[in-house]
Amino acid sequence: PGCIRLEVRKCLGPCVAACTAGQYQTQVDLARAFLEGTNDGPIAQLRAEMDACAALLNFERAAVVRDKLERLETLREMFARMRFAVETLSFTYAVPGHEGDDRVYVIRRGTVRAQTTAPRTARDRARLLAMVRDVFDPPERTTGAVPTHEIDELLLLSSWFRRNPGELERTKAPAALLADRRSALAALSA
């Protein structure tokens, strides 16, 4: 006997050998590609199923499939926003603090990787630049995947900058910050 998920057609049933490992892997790859934003196959399948149900005048089933399709499209949009945040939220962010306690946050792929007081001296600036180099020099994973422990922070930062777009003026790309340092060193040695 199959499991209940197999019986109600919510699973391929690999646990009871109702499908081959290859068939199951194909579905896993399709789901992963959908979540990474590289394949809209599940949406196309649901749309085709909805159209087929409507053509057969099975409007109740078509409505159920339509609702699934809408939820899946919403999920796709949420993941697209998350991927956008991962790809664009990499910079230093200077924030004025209470009574002059200004802070600089080093943000990479939507998570705060380091923070320090805003530099006031050449030594402070050198420390900040070393921190930026430490955060941005190591190669980062190139996928849109975000570790689960970073998702809340990514969503929080993304929401903050979406609601306060003027705050982006306080950001500086790490390459520009490091280039400023090289220019300053060149001017000092000239």
Number of C-alpha atoms within 10 A of each C-alpha: 6 13 13 11 11 16 12 9 10 9 15 17 18 15 11 11 10 14 13 12 10 9 13 16 11 12 13 12 13 17 16 13 15 19 19 17 15 10 15 17 13 17 17 12 12 19 18 13 17 23 17 15 17 15 11 10 11 13 16 11 15 21 14 11 19 18 14 16 20 14 12 17 15 12 14 18 13 13 18 16 14 20 20 15 22 22 15 13 21 21 24 23 20 21 16 13 12 8 6 9 10 15 17 20 21 26 24 22 21 27 22 20 16 16 17 15 17 20 16 9 9 9 10 14 14 13 14 23 18 13 17 24 15 12 18 18 10 8 7 10 9 7 10 18 14 15 7 8 8 13 16 12 14 22 16 13 18 21 13 12 14 13 10 10 10 10 14 15 9 13 19 15 15 21 13 11 16 15 12 13 15 12 11 11 11 10 9 8 7 5
